[in-house]
Amino acid sequence: MAEKPQATTENPAQQALEKLSNQLSCSVCLEEYRRPRVLPCLHVFCEACLEKLVGTQRDKLSAPCPNCRKPSPLPEGGVSSLPSAFYIQHLFEVREILEKVRDPEKAQCDKCGEGEVQGFCRDCGQFICQHCLITHRKWKELQGHEISTLDQVQETALKMVTPKKVSSMCSKHTTEPIKIYCETCDELICRDCTVKTHHDHNYDLVSDTFPKHRDAILACLGPVKSELASVGSTIAQLKARSSRLDGQGIEVKAQIDAEVDKLQAILEARRRELHSQIDGEVCQGKKELAARIDGHELRQAQLSSCVEFVEGSLQSGTQEEVLSMKRQVEERAREMAEEFKPQQLVLGPEKEISVVCADLSSACQKLGEMKFETVFRGIHVKTISEINRPRHLAFAKTGETVVCEQNANCMKVFDSNHRLLRSFGNTGPEESRLFEPRGVAISSDNTVIVVGGDHSVKKFTLEGQFIASVGSKGSGRLQFSTPWAIAYNHTNNRVYVCDTYNHRITILQHDLTFHGRFGSVGSEAGQFNQPE
């Protein structure tokens, strides 16, 4: 026998027991699980706690999950018919094993109840003393049993895996173990079931079919793990923004202090006012970021609990137990994957705070006009070099990017991996050709609308097929003077053109017919000077 592990503060079994204490507590009653049940969202609670939650519902047909707030429909038998959380049950077994291997001198033999524990029978699921171990090995019907040393048992338990090998019994034929999986019905059955109710079905031994289904369960976690990583990254970036807001607030206050100190008492009132503005902006910004962080952390917790439950089940459960949950796990994973909306992880623009300090000696009351800017921060991913003087770009709903290539008189379309798909606008009939394209917009139906140096607005499909063209040089209703930019309003489906040298904005309908215009040359309200 291997040397017995000593009970010390550094004992790995003791550390694992401390870790287990948090995993075996119900988040509703804050006590150890009693008859733990699994909701469809894969969160686990005591059966009694769920019964209380259902009692608060008007229809009594669903249980609101206290963790993810998702309403979970109940089976016909109610809460008691929900699947048992065998993963949690196994953790209790692991704890029991760890408590014994932590201090084996205090543990008693499960056979005789007296002797000091020396080994563990995996088939019986019992700790055995030296005397019983000798007897156990002599008995003919027990000679095939696998005996593990305490070190081996501890190593297994530290991985949160129970070393027991106990087969489940069929609920219909209580003397028969469940050893067969029916592919047709997607359920576990016994030998008698194959004859009576599944004789013409496609079934196989659990041990033979388990690897295939285990791979399927792991595969369904792929999107969940991917989103989990993305959510974690987004949370980290949002928290970094929150820290930067604090830093910016400190830096801007220092700038203000440097100016205010020159005028001392005269400027103290203004300094306090500016501090208040900055604190308000930082507080507001942090509140907004905190709200987003909370939302992402909730989603992160949902994804983590799903992954932890499934991986824990696969690691500690018997093949029969894992397969009994297969359908529910796959449905939950697919449901979470369908709920994932990539746009929720888009960080959007980041608010920055700065202060403008002019010559304050003659206008103390104007000290430190606050300036707030929105900036984009990102990570450089790839440089596309095969473009000759790009002027503008737009993004299609399909994930493609359309770029105005001014010097080549064409539009180039790239896929989401920045590979060139096609170019158009520099070949074909004269009416469809582009001249120094400078602005592009994409409509709700993925129509590409382009303005260029030939004083026109042209319309193409995303594949490059020419649709229509309007405009000529002038100042009339459908005339332009070197328009430089264009935008599409998805709310009213109208096109807005910066008619640069006519000093105005022209509005077109989706079919490029005239809708209206505003602006004229000048510096007064409602006037422009070469808008670009």
TACORQUI-V547625 format. One record per backbone hydrogen bond with DSSP energy under -0.5 kcal/mol. CO is the residue of the C=O (numbers start at 1). NH is the residue of the N-H. If there is no record, write none. Layout:
BEGIN
CO|NH, CO|NH
END
This chain:
BEGIN
6|8, 8|11, 11|14, 11|15, 12|16, 13|17, 14|18, 15|19, 16|20, 17|21, 18|22, 19|22, 19|23, 20|23, 20|24, 22|25, 24|33, 26|30, 31|26, 34|47, 35|47, 36|85, 37|39, 37|45, 39|42, 43|39, 45|37, 46|50, 47|51, 48|52, 49|53, 50|54, 51|55, 52|56, 53|56, 54|57, 61|74, 63|72, 65|69, 70|65, 71|73, 72|63, 75|78, 78|81, 79|82, 83|38, 84|86, 85|88, 85|89, 86|90, 87|91, 88|92, 89|93, 90|94, 91|95, 92|96, 93|97, 94|98, 95|99, 96|100, 97|101, 98|102, 99|103, 101|104, 103|106, 103|107, 104|107, 104|117, 107|117, 109|113, 115|109, 116|130, 118|150, 119|128, 120|122, 120|148, 121|125, 121|126, 122|165, 126|121, 127|110, 127|111, 128|118, 128|119, 129|133, 130|134, 131|135, 132|136, 133|137, 134|138, 135|139, 139|142, 140|143, 142|145, 145|147, 146|122, 148|120, 149|153, 150|154, 151|155, 152|156, 153|157, 154|158, 155|159, 156|159, 156|161, 157|160, 165|167, 168|178, 172|174, 173|170, 173|176, 176|170, 177|179, 179|206, 180|189, 181|183, 181|204, 182|186, 182|187, 187|182, 189|179, 189|180, 190|194, 191|195, 192|195, 192|196, 193|197, 193|198, 198|201, 201|203, 202|183, 202|184, 204|181, 205|208, 205|209, 206|210, 209|213, 210|214, 211|215, 212|216, 213|217, 214|218, 215|219, 216|220, 217|221, 218|221, 219|222, 221|225, 222|226, 223|227, 224|228, 225|229, 226|230, 227|231, 228|232, 229|233, 230|234, 231|235, 232|236, 233|237, 234|238, 235|239, 236|240, 237|241, 238|242, 239|243, 240|244, 241|245, 242|246, 243|247, 244|248, 245|249, 246|250, 247|251, 248|252, 249|253, 250|254, 251|255, 252|256, 253|257, 254|258, 255|259, 256|260, 257|261, 259|262, 259|263, 260|263, 260|264, 263|266, 264|267, 264|268, 265|268, 265|269, 267|271, 268|272, 269|273, 270|274, 271|275, 272|276, 273|277, 274|278, 275|279, 276|280, 277|281, 278|282, 279|283, 280|284, 281|285, 282|286, 283|287, 284|288, 285|289, 286|290, 287|291, 288|292, 289|293, 290|294, 291|295, 292|296, 293|297, 294|298, 295|299, 296|300, 297|301, 298|302, 299|303, 300|304, 301|305, 302|306, 303|307, 304|308, 305|309, 306|310, 307|311, 308|312, 309|313, 310|314, 311|315, 312|316, 313|317, 318|322, 319|323, 320|324, 321|325, 322|325, 323|326, 325|329, 326|330, 327|331, 328|332, 329|333, 330|334, 331|335, 332|336, 333|337, 334|338, 335|339, 336|340, 340|342, 341|344, 342|345, 343|346, 350|375, 352|373, 354|371, 355|357, 356|358, 356|369, 358|360, 363|366, 364|367, 366|369, 369|356, 371|354, 373|352, 373|375, 375|350, 375|377, 382|384, 383|385, 385|387, 387|389, 388|407, 388|408, 389|406, 392|404, 394|402, 396|399, 400|396, 401|414, 402|394, 403|405, 403|412, 404|391, 404|392, 404|406, 405|409, 405|410, 406|409, 409|434, 410|405, 411|424, 412|403, 413|421, 413|422, 414|401, 415|418, 419|415, 422|413, 424|411, 425|434, 429|432, 429|433, 430|433, 435|453, 435|454, 436|453, 439|451, 441|449, 443|446, 447|443, 447|449, 448|460, 449|441, 450|458, 451|438, 451|439, 452|455, 456|452, 457|470, 458|450, 459|467, 459|468, 460|448, 461|464, 465|461, 468|459, 470|457, 472|480, 476|479, 480|474, 481|501, 485|498, 487|496, 488|490, 489|493, 489|494, 493|510, 494|489, 495|508, 496|487, 497|499, 497|506, 498|484, 498|485, 498|500, 499|502, 499|504, 500|503, 504|499, 505|518, 506|497, 507|515, 507|516, 508|495, 509|512, 513|509, 516|507, 518|505, 520|528, 524|527, 528|522
END
